[in-house]
Amino acid sequence: MHDLTTLPAAPNVADEIPGPLSKRWRFGWILEALLIVVVSVLYESARNLVTGSAAQALRNAKALTSIERTLGIYHERAFQHFFLDTPAVVALWNFYYDTAHFLVPIAVAVYLYVKAPARYVRMRNTFFFLLLGFGLLGWYLLPITAPKWMPESYGFVDTQVEFFNIGPQTPLAYGADGEPKPHVVAATGNPYGGLPSHHVSWSLFCALALWPVVRSRWVKGLLVAHVLLTIGAITVTGNHRWIDIAGSILEVAIAYALAIGLERLLARRRERRRAAQVEPALAAA
């Protein structure tokens, strides 16, 4: 009869979704932060490489405008103009657009890393898929002129140039080839990355990341408010259309599904390794 106390322990359910490897070392969070920075730099570089042509982006933008009119949701200009007579409020929208997009995900990452390491790994991988996946493909296949850069007859205003803004106040300028000048792309990134809106995608990501691990109703209320304020900000600043939100929802869903798929794939590999370690011990017992 085998002495079960001498055999390797059976796989623990808690080990199926381990925390980040960086937690095994002191100051490992620095390595984790560096990894995120490297992926973000790759994203910034790739985003500008997939910039489409100005002519195609304008055609696509007009097509989306026609779709929105057909659906009865083409109200972005009215929403923007509702605030234009109050410069201080427009400045707040600009400020939110340029700051919350980065600060909220950082706060979410820190909280999960400390309080929910397993959830952190899943959402970190989701974020990486967001950066290097569907969004880049969408921008490559479907370049779209932002509302603020549509012809004047459309009536949109580039609030980040016309009103107070802590970010780059760089007006759109075209070169002799009909494409945005290099300094515009350097300051604003891909000028035709309209659908999906990564501002909305990241806000949805933050809500999805924290919702299952926070109990406070006011925190959940803040998560919902962040999504709604982000949608307001992308509209008032003239950077996106309502229809871009659909692309963001799809992007987050795909990225989250891929992260879960990767998680399960790695879990099965760990189970096979654990089984390979247990079998020799059983045979020798």
N, C-alpha and C positions, 0 to 999 in steps of 0.2 A: 504494500500500500504506500502511495507517495506521501511524503511529508509536505503538505501544501504550504507550510510556513517558509519553506526554503525556495519556493518558486517565485519568479518575478511577479510583481503586482499586476493585476489586470488593468487595462487602460481605464483611466478615470474620465468620466464624462466631462469634467471641468477642463481636461486637457485637449478636448476636441477643438476648441477655439482659443489658442494660447494668446497671451499678450505679446507686445512687440519684443523682439529679441534685444533691443537696446536697453530694456529694463534689467537685463542680467548684469549690467555693468554700472558702476558709479559714474554719474554724469553721462549716462548713455543717451539722455535726452538731447545732448548736443549732436550726437550722430544722427538721431532721428530728425532733428531740425535741419541738418545739412542735407539729408536725403530729400526732404521736402523742397529745400531751396534748389537743389540740382534739378529735380523734376520740373519745378516752376520755371527755371531758366530754359530748359528744353522746350517747355510749352511756349514761352514767349518767342523763342526763335522760330519754332514750327508755325506759330500763329501768323507771323509775318510772311513766311514762305508760301503759305497757301492763299495769299491775297489774289483775288480774281481781277478781271478787267473792269474798268469804270463803266464801259458800255453795257457789259453783261449784268453788272450789279444794278444799274439803273433799270434795265428791262425787267429784271427779277423783282425789283422794288415796286415797279408799276403793276406788275402782275399780282403781287401780294396785296397792294392797295385795292385792286379790282375785286379780289377775293373777299377782302374785309367789307367792302361796300355791298357786295352780294349778300354777305352774312349779316349785315346791319351792325357791324362792330367798329366801323371806321370813325372813331371819336377821339383819336389821339390829339389832333390839332385843337379841338375844343377843350380837351382836358388841359393841354399845355397853356393855352391862351387864358384860361380861367385864373392862372397864377401870375401872368406876365405883368400885370399892373401893380404887383407887390414885390419889388426887387428883393427885399429882405427874405421873403418866403422862398423865392426862386433860389437865392443864395443857399438857403438851408437844404433845398433839394439837391443842389450841386454838391454841397458838403457831404450829404448822406451818400450820394452816389459814389463819391471818391474815397470815402473812409470806411463805411460800414462793410462794404464789399470785401475788405481785407481784414479788418479788425475782428468782426464777428467770427469768421472761420478760425482765426487764430485762437480766440477765447474758447471756442468749441473743442478744438484739438487739445488744448492744454487741459481742459476739464476731463475729457475722455481719457487722456493719457494717464492722469492721476487717479481718477475715480472709477473708470470702466475700461481697463486695458484691452479686454477682448473686443469690446465694441469699437474701441479706437482703431484696432487693426482692420476691422471690416470697413469702417468709414474712411480710413486713410487710403485703403485700396480703391474704394469707390471714388474718392477725390482724384486719385491718379488716373483712373479710367475717364473721369470727367475731363481732365486736362489733356490727355493724349489720345482720346478716342473719338466719340461721336461728334463732338463740337468741331474739331479740326476737319473731319470728313465733311460735315455739313457746310462749313465755310468754303471748303475747296470746291464742292459740287454746286453750291448755291450762294455765290457772293451777292450781297444785298446792300444797296445804298441806305444808310440810316435816314430816318425822317428829316433830321436837321440838315442833311446835305442834299435833300431833294431840290429840284428847281424852285425858284422863288414863288411860282404860281401855287405851290402846295401850301405855302403859308407857315412853315415851321421855322423856329428860331433856334440857333445854336446857343443855348443858355450858358454853356460852359465858356463861351467866348464873350458873349454880350453882358453877362452878369458876373458877380463875384464868384470866384472859383479858386480853390487851393491847388487844383491840378493844373496840367498844362493848358494854357489859354492859346491854343494854336488854331487859327482859322484854316479851313480847307483851302488848299491852293494846288492847282494842277500844273504840270510841266508841259513842255511842247508836245510830248507824246500823248497827252490827254489823260495821263494817270496822276494820282496824287504825288506831290513832290516828296523826296526822301525824308525831309525834316518833319513832314506831317506824319508819315508812317512811323518814324522814330518816336514821335511824341505821343501819338494816339494808339499805336498798334495797328493791326489789320483794320482798315477803315470800312471793310465790307463784311465783317463778322456779325451779321445781324441775327441769324436764326441757327442755333438757339442763342438766347441771351445768357451769357455766363453769369451775369449779375443775378438773374432770377434763379438759374441753376444752383449757384452757390448758396443762395438764401434757402431754397428748398432743401439742399443738402444739410444745412445747419439744423433746420427743423426736423428732418428725418433722423439725423444723428442723435439729437438729444431727447426727442419725444419719449422713447421707451425708458430712459434712465433718469428722468426728472419727475418728481411727484408734484411739485408746487404748481398750482394753477396759474399763478402770476408769471412764472417762468415760461410755461407753455403759451400763455397769452403774449409774452414778449416775442416768442418764436413766430407766432402767427403775425404779429405786428411787423416784425422784420421782413417777412415775405411781402406783406401788403405795401409797406413803405418802399421796398425795393422796386416793386412794380410801379408805384407812383413815381419813383425817381427816374426810372428808365424812360418813362413817358414824358414827364415834364422836361427832362433834359434833351428830349428828341433823339435819343439813341436807339430806341426800339419801338416796335409795334405790338399791339395786343397779341397778334397771332404768333409772335416769337415765343410767347409763354408756352404754347403747345409744344414747341420744339424743346424747351427747357424741361418740361415734365417728362417727355420721352427720353431725353438725354439722361436725366437722373435715374429713371426707371431702368434703362439699359445698363448704366454704370453700376447700380446697386445689384442688379441681377448677375453681372459679371463678377463682382466682388464676392457674392455668395457662392457662385460656381467655383471660383478659385479657392475659397475657404474649404469647400467640401472636397475638392480635389486634393488639397494638402492634408486634410484630415484622413482621407483614405490612404494616402501614402504613409502617414504616421502609424495608422493601424497595421499596415502591412509590415512596417519595420518592427513594431511591437510584437507582432505574431512571429516574425522571424527570430526574435530574441527569445520568445517563450518556448518555441518548439524544441530547440536543442536542449533546453533545461529539462523539459518533460522527458525527452528521450534518455537523458543521462540519469534521471532520478530513479 
